[in-house]
Amino acid sequence: MSLIDHALTRLTSVLLVLAVGLIGFGAVLPSQAEETPGEFRPLSAPSDPTRLVVPALGVRAPITPIEVSPSGVLDPPEDVDVVGWWKRSVRPGATRGQTVLTGHTVHTGGGVLDKLGKLRPGQVVRVVTPRGAMVYRTTRVETLSKAELAERSTSLFGQDRQRTRLVLITCTDWNGSDFESNIVAFARPLGVRQR
């Protein structure tokens, strides 16, 4: 065996050991996006949301029911520290439809959902209810113009979905007198953590 062949054999062995080690390390420490089977259970029954918790954004806010205004707009609660739950959307724990929550962005800071645009796919959102805290995993975050939001309102907020999801919405793109766009975040339900 030549010196080159010996070096290649040794390098191959080292790479093989390294690859097996990395695979083993990955198996021991799963990625954050993976879930352990049986880690979650369904909520015992749909329940009104009372608090929104988004650890990645430092959000921990009370939720109050809201309704669409006579002009057809879903305005957040007047209090910039409170999140609104559109009470015609499904309650957490439902098996169909969408749970729609909205909160203020304040262009000078201090709005409950000021940082919603920084939410990333894979990050956890919790919606606390009297029956337990529903855990959701963020799937995507979009910025939509007011026109795009109106055009897609049925798919974004409609209640005829076969699979449930959480929809979070706030304003963005302050132009000096008004917000021109909306941030919409979507999350899929995982359930209530097993104790």
CORQUI-V79732 format. One record per helix or strand. SS is the DSSP state (~ for helix, > for strand). FROM is the first residue (numbers start at 1). TO is the last residue. If there is no record, write none. Layout:
# CORQUI-V79732
ss-><SS	SS>
from-><FROM	FROM>
to-><TO	TO>
This chain:
# CORQUI-V79732
ss-><~	>	>	>	~	>	>	>	>	~	>	>	~	~	>	>>
from-><3	40	47	49	55	59	83	92	98	116	124	132	146	153	165	179>
to-><28	41	47	54	57	66	86	92	102	118	129	145	151	157	174	193>
